[in-house]
């Protein structure tokens, strides 16, 4: 395989992600994308070029470091997605002739990488401090009104138990190049998270709201004030023209909800709310304009 083609494909991946982020709210690092972001990308690709990629394909070529090129038909689809006629068109536009200047630049880049590697070896025994902050996936706000329970699960270590602070964050120092932990909340779904020193720059972690548990608490304690405040917050988050779809299993159809109907569904502790799973969300100017969900 031509190594230059692989470099051009990496450039294509970066442009694909930039194109997706123009219309959707997600991490700039594709390695931080959750299942919801991947579903959003699959749908956006289909809307644009009428083709889909599987989740396995996405992990192989986007989540992981690439060792080989995808099939030519997939390269053509991705090139079309970012505004080019084909993979050949993208290659021609992004290929540059080799010159003495570019050779010198490559030399200095290699020298820099070598020095960075040596520095990394020297610093490998030093401790890393990870600071993680939690964000409510629907509200897009820090989870700082309640305390979250964190269980550190690093290999060869006895589990460490921590709690989030008043900012909805926690810090942990270790020699390991990664941190693995379970986060639990009374009103959010339990999740297991892995953060490496390579992607720690994006220290925010989104948690899915457990709306059923929250509403059950409001109803059982007759907490009308907080319930109304929660509804008001949801009203601010959703655009008045939001398109909200319930997708039914086995592709048997969809049902369209108005903004108020969906807020009513989110704020009533029914069995369907307990089984609800958000599939995708689209934001414009900080407001949700499109949402798909399923009741499992």
Short mmCIF file of the C-alpha atoms (twelve columns), coordinates in Angstrom:
data_MODEL
# 
_entry.id   MODEL 
# 
loop_
_atom_site.group_PDB 
_atom_site.id 
_atom_site.type_symbol 
_atom_site.label_atom_id 
_atom_site.label_alt_id 
_atom_site.label_comp_id 
_atom_site.label_asym_id 
_atom_site.label_seq_id 
_atom_site.Cartn_x 
_atom_site.Cartn_y 
_atom_site.Cartn_z 
_atom_site.pdbx_PDB_model_num 
ATOM 1   C CA . UNK A 1   0.000   0.000  0.000  1 
ATOM 2   C CA . UNK A 2   1.229   3.476  -0.906 1 
ATOM 3   C CA . UNK A 3   2.128   5.204  2.373  1 
ATOM 4   C CA . UNK A 4   1.249   8.553  0.802  1 
ATOM 5   C CA . UNK A 5   -2.289  7.273  0.108  1 
ATOM 6   C CA . UNK A 6   -2.629  6.396  3.797  1 
ATOM 7   C CA . UNK A 7   -1.593  9.936  4.787  1 
ATOM 8   C CA . UNK A 8   -4.125  11.374 2.353  1 
ATOM 9   C CA . UNK A 9   -6.814  9.106  3.828  1 
ATOM 10  C CA . UNK A 10  -5.997  10.411 7.318  1 
ATOM 11  C CA . UNK A 11  -6.499  13.944 5.931  1 
ATOM 12  C CA . UNK A 12  -9.815  12.796 4.473  1 
ATOM 13  C CA . UNK A 13  -10.887 11.449 7.881  1 
ATOM 14  C CA . UNK A 14  -10.089 14.811 9.509  1 
ATOM 15  C CA . UNK A 15  -12.139 16.643 6.876  1 
ATOM 16  C CA . UNK A 16  -15.034 14.183 7.293  1 
ATOM 17  C CA . UNK A 17  -15.107 14.892 11.045 1 
ATOM 18  C CA . UNK A 18  -14.944 18.679 10.469 1 
ATOM 19  C CA . UNK A 19  -17.816 18.414 7.971  1 
ATOM 20  C CA . UNK A 20  -19.919 16.445 10.467 1 
ATOM 21  C CA . UNK A 21  -19.198 18.899 13.320 1 
ATOM 22  C CA . UNK A 22  -20.497 21.835 11.257 1 
ATOM 23  C CA . UNK A 23  -24.028 20.542 11.823 1 
ATOM 24  C CA . UNK A 24  -23.724 18.404 14.959 1 
ATOM 25  C CA . UNK A 25  -22.553 18.758 18.524 1 
ATOM 26  C CA . UNK A 26  -19.850 16.180 19.346 1 
ATOM 27  C CA . UNK A 27  -16.280 15.921 20.590 1 
ATOM 28  C CA . UNK A 28  -13.573 17.095 18.169 1 
ATOM 29  C CA . UNK A 29  -11.732 13.847 18.944 1 
ATOM 30  C CA . UNK A 30  -13.518 10.969 17.213 1 
ATOM 31  C CA . UNK A 31  -11.994 8.566  19.753 1 
ATOM 32  C CA . UNK A 32  -14.256 10.157 22.395 1 
ATOM 33  C CA . UNK A 33  -17.457 9.577  20.410 1 
ATOM 34  C CA . UNK A 34  -20.100 7.453  22.070 1 
ATOM 35  C CA . UNK A 35  -22.647 5.237  20.361 1 
ATOM 36  C CA . UNK A 36  -25.029 8.202  19.993 1 
ATOM 37  C CA . UNK A 37  -22.477 10.267 18.053 1 
ATOM 38  C CA . UNK A 38  -21.711 7.295  15.770 1 
ATOM 39  C CA . UNK A 39  -25.439 6.845  15.010 1 
ATOM 40  C CA . UNK A 40  -25.685 10.589 14.228 1 
ATOM 41  C CA . UNK A 41  -22.756 10.285 11.816 1 
ATOM 42  C CA . UNK A 42  -24.288 7.233  10.113 1 
ATOM 43  C CA . UNK A 43  -27.523 9.139  9.577  1 
ATOM 44  C CA . UNK A 44  -25.779 12.285 8.330  1 
ATOM 45  C CA . UNK A 45  -23.710 10.244 5.859  1 
ATOM 46  C CA . UNK A 46  -26.863 8.557  4.584  1 
ATOM 47  C CA . UNK A 47  -28.673 11.907 4.231  1 
ATOM 48  C CA . UNK A 48  -25.737 13.262 2.227  1 
ATOM 49  C CA . UNK A 49  -24.618 10.378 -0.019 1 
ATOM 50  C CA . UNK A 50  -27.399 7.779  0.470  1 
ATOM 51  C CA . UNK A 51  -25.024 5.173  1.882  1 
ATOM 52  C CA . UNK A 52  -24.343 3.741  5.312  1 
ATOM 53  C CA . UNK A 53  -21.329 2.400  7.178  1 
ATOM 54  C CA . UNK A 54  -21.564 -0.193 9.923  1 
ATOM 55  C CA . UNK A 55  -20.479 0.498  13.497 1 
ATOM 56  C CA . UNK A 56  -17.744 -2.142 13.068 1 
ATOM 57  C CA . UNK A 57  -16.457 -0.323 9.961  1 
ATOM 58  C CA . UNK A 58  -16.475 2.985  11.853 1 
ATOM 59  C CA . UNK A 59  -14.397 1.516  14.709 1 
ATOM 60  C CA . UNK A 60  -11.953 -0.066 12.240 1 
ATOM 61  C CA . UNK A 61  -11.242 3.034  10.168 1 
ATOM 62  C CA . UNK A 62  -12.139 6.006  12.424 1 
ATOM 63  C CA . UNK A 63  -11.876 4.984  16.076 1 
ATOM 64  C CA . UNK A 64  -8.629  3.055  15.682 1 
ATOM 65  C CA . UNK A 65  -5.312  3.910  14.046 1 
ATOM 66  C CA . UNK A 66  -5.548  3.063  10.363 1 
ATOM 67  C CA . UNK A 67  -3.260  0.370  8.956  1 
ATOM 68  C CA . UNK A 68  -4.922  -0.083 5.563  1 
ATOM 69  C CA . UNK A 69  -7.239  1.815  3.252  1 
ATOM 70  C CA . UNK A 70  -10.980 1.080  3.045  1 
ATOM 71  C CA . UNK A 71  -12.434 -0.198 -0.211 1 
ATOM 72  C CA . UNK A 72  -12.410 2.256  -3.117 1 
ATOM 73  C CA . UNK A 73  -16.216 2.581  -3.078 1 
ATOM 74  C CA . UNK A 74  -16.091 3.756  0.558  1 
ATOM 75  C CA . UNK A 75  -13.275 6.187  -0.266 1 
ATOM 76  C CA . UNK A 76  -15.405 7.618  -3.056 1 
ATOM 77  C CA . UNK A 77  -18.419 8.013  -0.714 1 
ATOM 78  C CA . UNK A 78  -16.394 9.794  1.973  1 
ATOM 79  C CA . UNK A 79  -14.801 12.067 -0.642 1 
ATOM 80  C CA . UNK A 80  -18.256 12.968 -1.957 1 
ATOM 81  C CA . UNK A 81  -19.449 13.638 1.615  1 
ATOM 82  C CA . UNK A 82  -16.788 16.370 2.021  1 
ATOM 83  C CA . UNK A 83  -17.457 17.982 -1.365 1 
ATOM 84  C CA . UNK A 84  -15.189 16.168 -3.848 1 
ATOM 85  C CA . UNK A 85  -16.175 14.194 -6.941 1 
ATOM 86  C CA . UNK A 86  -14.286 11.055 -5.957 1 
ATOM 87  C CA . UNK A 87  -11.299 9.656  -4.080 1 
ATOM 88  C CA . UNK A 88  -9.107  10.380 -7.118 1 
ATOM 89  C CA . UNK A 89  -10.276 13.998 -7.104 1 
ATOM 90  C CA . UNK A 90  -9.486  14.288 -3.392 1 
ATOM 91  C CA . UNK A 91  -6.028  12.721 -3.877 1 
ATOM 92  C CA . UNK A 92  -5.122  15.092 -6.712 1 
ATOM 93  C CA . UNK A 93  -6.185  18.125 -4.679 1 
ATOM 94  C CA . UNK A 94  -4.340  17.034 -1.540 1 
ATOM 95  C CA . UNK A 95  -1.132  15.641 -3.069 1 
ATOM 96  C CA . UNK A 96  1.863   17.983 -3.153 1 
ATOM 97  C CA . UNK A 97  5.089   17.498 -5.172 1 
ATOM 98  C CA . UNK A 98  8.190   16.677 -3.141 1 
ATOM 99  C CA . UNK A 99  10.776  19.461 -2.969 1 
ATOM 100 C CA . UNK A 100 13.989  20.119 -1.107 1 
ATOM 101 C CA . UNK A 101 12.047  22.366 1.230  1 
ATOM 102 C CA . UNK A 102 9.469   19.690 2.031  1 
ATOM 103 C CA . UNK A 103 12.257  17.133 2.558  1 
ATOM 104 C CA . UNK A 104 13.915  19.477 5.030  1 
ATOM 105 C CA . UNK A 105 10.574  19.988 6.770  1 
ATOM 106 C CA . UNK A 106 10.111  16.206 7.058  1 
ATOM 107 C CA . UNK A 107 13.593  15.932 8.573  1 
ATOM 108 C CA . UNK A 108 12.792  18.487 11.267 1 
ATOM 109 C CA . UNK A 109 9.432   16.857 11.928 1 
ATOM 110 C CA . UNK A 110 11.114  13.468 12.384 1 
ATOM 111 C CA . UNK A 111 13.735  15.057 14.621 1 
ATOM 112 C CA . UNK A 112 10.980  16.659 16.693 1 
ATOM 113 C CA . UNK A 113 9.130   13.341 16.989 1 
ATOM 114 C CA . UNK A 114 12.326  11.594 18.069 1 
ATOM 115 C CA . UNK A 115 12.989  14.205 20.753 1 
ATOM 116 C CA . UNK A 116 9.357   13.951 21.872 1 
ATOM 117 C CA . UNK A 117 9.683   10.162 22.108 1 
ATOM 118 C CA . UNK A 118 12.851  10.446 24.187 1 
ATOM 119 C CA . UNK A 119 11.173  12.989 26.437 1 
ATOM 120 C CA . UNK A 120 8.198   10.635 26.779 1 
ATOM 121 C CA . UNK A 121 10.476  7.791  27.869 1 
ATOM 122 C CA . UNK A 122 12.136  10.088 30.417 1 
ATOM 123 C CA . UNK A 123 8.769   11.212 31.762 1 
ATOM 124 C CA . UNK A 124 7.128   7.770  31.658 1 
ATOM 125 C CA . UNK A 125 7.697   7.142  35.356 1 
ATOM 126 C CA . UNK A 126 6.149   10.430 36.381 1 
ATOM 127 C CA . UNK A 127 2.595   10.606 37.667 1 
ATOM 128 C CA . UNK A 128 -0.352  11.758 35.560 1 
ATOM 129 C CA . UNK A 129 -3.228  13.717 37.065 1 
ATOM 130 C CA . UNK A 130 -6.596  13.156 35.395 1 
ATOM 131 C CA . UNK A 131 -9.367  15.691 35.935 1 
ATOM 132 C CA . UNK A 132 -12.782 14.543 34.727 1 
ATOM 133 C CA . UNK A 133 -15.977 16.632 34.689 1 
ATOM 134 C CA . UNK A 134 -19.475 15.277 34.085 1 
ATOM 135 C CA . UNK A 135 -22.061 16.859 31.763 1 
ATOM 136 C CA . UNK A 136 -25.770 16.082 31.504 1 
ATOM 137 C CA . UNK A 137 -26.222 14.805 27.931 1 
ATOM 138 C CA . UNK A 138 -29.665 16.370 27.422 1 
ATOM 139 C CA . UNK A 139 -29.168 19.656 29.289 1 
ATOM 140 C CA . UNK A 140 -25.542 20.113 28.232 1 
ATOM 141 C CA . UNK A 141 -24.817 21.442 31.732 1 
ATOM 142 C CA . UNK A 142 -22.404 20.343 34.509 1 
ATOM 143 C CA . UNK A 143 -23.868 17.764 36.903 1 
ATOM 144 C CA . UNK A 144 -23.105 19.706 40.077 1 
ATOM 145 C CA . UNK A 145 -26.408 19.700 41.964 1 
ATOM 146 C CA . UNK A 146 -25.879 16.100 43.141 1 
ATOM 147 C CA . UNK A 147 -22.844 14.065 44.187 1 
ATOM 148 C CA . UNK A 148 -21.681 11.309 41.827 1 
ATOM 149 C CA . UNK A 149 -19.978 8.092  42.992 1 
ATOM 150 C CA . UNK A 150 -16.782 7.144  41.127 1 
ATOM 151 C CA . UNK A 151 -15.052 3.757  41.331 1 
ATOM 152 C CA . UNK A 152 -11.518 3.637  39.855 1 
ATOM 153 C CA . UNK A 153 -10.819 0.249  38.222 1 
ATOM 154 C CA . UNK A 154 -7.185  0.479  37.065 1 
ATOM 155 C CA . UNK A 155 -5.538  -2.927 36.572 1 
ATOM 156 C CA . UNK A 156 -3.455  -4.304 39.476 1 
ATOM 157 C CA . UNK A 157 -4.877  -1.663 41.795 1 
ATOM 158 C CA . UNK A 158 -7.395  -2.089 44.577 1 
ATOM 159 C CA . UNK A 159 -10.548 -0.165 43.509 1 
ATOM 160 C CA . UNK A 160 -10.510 3.438  44.693 1 
ATOM 161 C CA . UNK A 161 -13.786 5.142  45.620 1 
ATOM 162 C CA . UNK A 162 -14.209 8.880  45.044 1 
ATOM 163 C CA . UNK A 163 -17.020 11.436 44.833 1 
ATOM 164 C CA . UNK A 164 -17.490 14.380 42.502 1 
ATOM 165 C CA . UNK A 165 -16.941 17.883 43.876 1 
ATOM 166 C CA . UNK A 166 -19.226 20.926 43.776 1 
ATOM 167 C CA . UNK A 167 -18.206 21.572 40.161 1 
ATOM 168 C CA . UNK A 168 -19.270 18.093 39.074 1 
ATOM 169 C CA . UNK A 169 -15.655 16.963 38.644 1 
ATOM 170 C CA . UNK A 170 -13.016 14.750 40.258 1 
ATOM 171 C CA . UNK A 171 -9.224  14.405 40.020 1 
ATOM 172 C CA . UNK A 172 -7.100  11.261 40.271 1 
ATOM 173 C CA . UNK A 173 -3.307  10.876 40.126 1 
ATOM 174 C CA . UNK A 174 -1.637  7.681  38.925 1 
ATOM 175 C CA . UNK A 175 1.439   6.443  37.068 1 
ATOM 176 C CA . UNK A 176 -0.802  4.650  34.552 1 
ATOM 177 C CA . UNK A 177 -1.278  6.020  31.044 1 
ATOM 178 C CA . UNK A 178 -5.022  5.558  31.334 1 
ATOM 179 C CA . UNK A 179 -7.809  5.730  33.866 1 
ATOM 180 C CA . UNK A 180 -10.824 3.376  33.919 1 
ATOM 181 C CA . UNK A 181 -13.750 4.098  36.210 1 
ATOM 182 C CA . UNK A 182 -17.440 3.473  36.829 1 
ATOM 183 C CA . UNK A 183 -19.648 6.500  37.514 1 
ATOM 184 C CA . UNK A 184 -22.982 6.170  39.311 1 
ATOM 185 C CA . UNK A 185 -25.667 8.774  39.871 1 
ATOM 186 C CA . UNK A 186 -29.165 8.548  41.327 1 
ATOM 187 C CA . UNK A 187 -30.571 10.335 38.247 1 
ATOM 188 C CA . UNK A 188 -28.203 9.218  35.478 1 
ATOM 189 C CA . UNK A 189 -27.457 5.856  33.905 1 
ATOM 190 C CA . UNK A 190 -24.414 4.002  35.228 1 
ATOM 191 C CA . UNK A 191 -21.503 4.043  32.782 1 
ATOM 192 C CA . UNK A 192 -17.944 2.700  32.555 1 
ATOM 193 C CA . UNK A 193 -15.431 5.194  31.136 1 
ATOM 194 C CA . UNK A 194 -11.838 4.847  29.924 1 
ATOM 195 C CA . UNK A 195 -9.626  7.922  29.440 1 
ATOM 196 C CA . UNK A 196 -6.020  7.709  28.307 1 
ATOM 197 C CA . UNK A 197 -3.313  10.310 28.740 1 
ATOM 198 C CA . UNK A 198 -3.538  10.791 24.955 1 
ATOM 199 C CA . UNK A 199 -7.149  11.994 24.997 1 
ATOM 200 C CA . UNK A 200 -7.351  13.555 28.452 1 
ATOM 201 C CA . UNK A 201 -7.420  17.055 26.929 1 
ATOM 202 C CA . UNK A 202 -11.131 16.498 26.516 1 
ATOM 203 C CA . UNK A 203 -11.923 15.796 30.162 1 
ATOM 204 C CA . UNK A 204 -15.710 16.144 29.879 1 
ATOM 205 C CA . UNK A 205 -17.849 13.003 30.089 1 
ATOM 206 C CA . UNK A 206 -21.523 13.092 29.085 1 
ATOM 207 C CA . UNK A 207 -23.942 11.000 31.149 1 
ATOM 208 C CA . UNK A 208 -27.368 9.873  29.933 1 
ATOM 209 C CA . UNK A 209 -30.168 11.141 32.148 1 
ATOM 210 C CA . UNK A 210 -32.283 8.543  33.961 1 
ATOM 211 C CA . UNK A 211 -35.480 10.572 33.566 1 
ATOM 212 C CA . UNK A 212 -37.596 7.828  35.114 1 
ATOM 213 C CA . UNK A 213 -35.647 7.854  38.391 1 
ATOM 214 C CA . UNK A 214 -35.721 11.658 38.505 1 
ATOM 215 C CA . UNK A 215 -39.468 11.901 37.857 1 
ATOM 216 C CA . UNK A 216 -40.206 9.098  40.318 1 
ATOM 217 C CA . UNK A 217 -38.344 11.076 42.978 1 
ATOM 218 C CA . UNK A 218 -40.272 14.284 42.172 1 
ATOM 219 C CA . UNK A 219 -43.644 12.500 42.188 1 
ATOM 220 C CA . UNK A 220 -43.055 10.392 45.294 1 
ATOM 221 C CA . UNK A 221 -41.847 13.416 47.285 1 
ATOM 222 C CA . UNK A 222 -44.442 15.769 45.759 1 
ATOM 223 C CA . UNK A 223 -41.577 18.067 44.766 1 
ATOM 224 C CA . UNK A 224 -43.602 20.392 42.535 1 
ATOM 225 C CA . UNK A 225 -41.061 23.251 42.586 1 
ATOM 226 C CA . UNK A 226 -38.147 21.208 41.184 1 
ATOM 227 C CA . UNK A 227 -40.457 19.390 38.766 1 
ATOM 228 C CA . UNK A 228 -41.620 22.698 37.276 1 
ATOM 229 C CA . UNK A 229 -38.029 23.966 37.149 1 
ATOM 230 C CA . UNK A 230 -37.025 20.796 35.282 1 
ATOM 231 C CA . UNK A 231 -39.832 21.267 32.731 1 
ATOM 232 C CA . UNK A 232 -38.824 24.902 32.270 1 
ATOM 233 C CA . UNK A 233 -35.238 23.842 31.648 1 
ATOM 234 C CA . UNK A 234 -36.340 21.296 29.033 1 
ATOM 235 C CA . UNK A 235 -38.480 23.954 27.367 1 
ATOM 236 C CA . UNK A 236 -35.347 26.115 27.007 1 
ATOM 237 C CA . UNK A 237 -33.228 23.257 25.640 1 
ATOM 238 C CA . UNK A 238 -35.598 22.225 22.830 1 
ATOM 239 C CA . UNK A 239 -36.294 24.440 19.830 1 
ATOM 240 C CA . UNK A 240 -39.967 25.308 19.410 1 
ATOM 241 C CA . UNK A 241 -39.777 23.736 15.938 1 
ATOM 242 C CA . UNK A 242 -37.915 20.596 17.091 1 
ATOM 243 C CA . UNK A 243 -38.558 17.403 15.126 1 
ATOM 244 C CA . UNK A 244 -38.912 14.545 17.614 1 
ATOM 245 C CA . UNK A 245 -39.327 10.970 16.395 1 
ATOM 246 C CA . UNK A 246 -40.056 7.729  18.200 1 
ATOM 247 C CA . UNK A 247 -38.504 4.888  16.192 1 
ATOM 248 C CA . UNK A 248 -40.215 1.531  16.562 1 
ATOM 249 C CA . UNK A 249 -38.289 -1.781 16.604 1 
ATOM 250 C CA . UNK A 250 -37.905 -3.834 13.410 1 
ATOM 251 C CA . UNK A 251 -38.424 -0.721 11.251 1 
ATOM 252 C CA . UNK A 252 -42.204 -0.917 11.560 1 
ATOM 253 C CA . UNK A 253 -42.569 2.865  11.520 1 
ATOM 254 C CA . UNK A 254 -42.093 6.102  13.436 1 
ATOM 255 C CA . UNK A 255 -44.242 8.471  15.483 1 
ATOM 256 C CA . UNK A 256 -43.777 12.237 15.493 1 
ATOM 257 C CA . UNK A 257 -43.988 14.196 18.768 1 
ATOM 258 C CA . UNK A 258 -44.396 17.907 19.327 1 
ATOM 259 C CA . UNK A 259 -42.031 19.621 21.725 1 
ATOM 260 C CA . UNK A 260 -44.675 19.810 24.487 1 
ATOM 261 C CA . UNK A 261 -45.768 16.200 23.990 1 
ATOM 262 C CA . UNK A 262 -42.183 14.979 24.353 1 
ATOM 263 C CA . UNK A 263 -41.560 17.150 27.437 1 
ATOM 264 C CA . UNK A 264 -44.729 15.654 28.958 1 
ATOM 265 C CA . UNK A 265 -43.342 12.193 28.217 1 
ATOM 266 C CA . UNK A 266 -40.003 13.070 29.825 1 
ATOM 267 C CA . UNK A 267 -41.630 14.413 32.970 1 
ATOM 268 C CA . UNK A 268 -44.075 11.593 33.763 1 
ATOM 269 C CA . UNK A 269 -42.717 8.410  35.471 1 
ATOM 270 C CA . UNK A 270 -44.252 5.834  33.129 1 
ATOM 271 C CA . UNK A 271 -42.952 2.400  32.106 1 
ATOM 272 C CA . UNK A 272 -42.161 3.700  28.603 1 
ATOM 273 C CA . UNK A 273 -39.985 6.475  30.092 1 
ATOM 274 C CA . UNK A 274 -38.048 3.864  32.059 1 
ATOM 275 C CA . UNK A 275 -37.337 1.965  28.826 1 
ATOM 276 C CA . UNK A 276 -36.580 5.007  26.665 1 
ATOM 277 C CA . UNK A 277 -33.223 5.301  24.886 1 
ATOM 278 C CA . UNK A 278 -32.118 8.412  22.996 1 
ATOM 279 C CA . UNK A 279 -30.661 7.417  19.600 1 
ATOM 280 C CA . UNK A 280 -29.493 10.772 18.272 1 
ATOM 281 C CA . UNK A 281 -29.719 14.540 18.787 1 
ATOM 282 C CA . UNK A 282 -28.967 17.473 16.493 1 
ATOM 283 C CA . UNK A 283 -28.161 20.928 17.900 1 
ATOM 284 C CA . UNK A 284 -28.385 24.332 16.215 1 
ATOM 285 C CA . UNK A 285 -27.335 27.430 18.184 1 
ATOM 286 C CA . UNK A 286 -27.288 25.394 21.391 1 
ATOM 287 C CA . UNK A 287 -30.871 24.085 21.025 1 
ATOM 288 C CA . UNK A 288 -32.039 20.600 20.100 1 
ATOM 289 C CA . UNK A 289 -33.725 20.777 16.682 1 
ATOM 290 C CA . UNK A 290 -33.951 17.056 15.976 1 
ATOM 291 C CA . UNK A 291 -34.137 14.026 18.280 1 
ATOM 292 C CA . UNK A 292 -34.794 10.315 17.755 1 
ATOM 293 C CA . UNK A 293 -35.590 7.835  20.512 1 
ATOM 294 C CA . UNK A 294 -36.726 4.262  20.964 1 
ATOM 295 C CA . UNK A 295 -38.623 2.496  23.751 1 
ATOM 296 C CA . UNK A 296 -36.853 -0.829 24.277 1 
# 
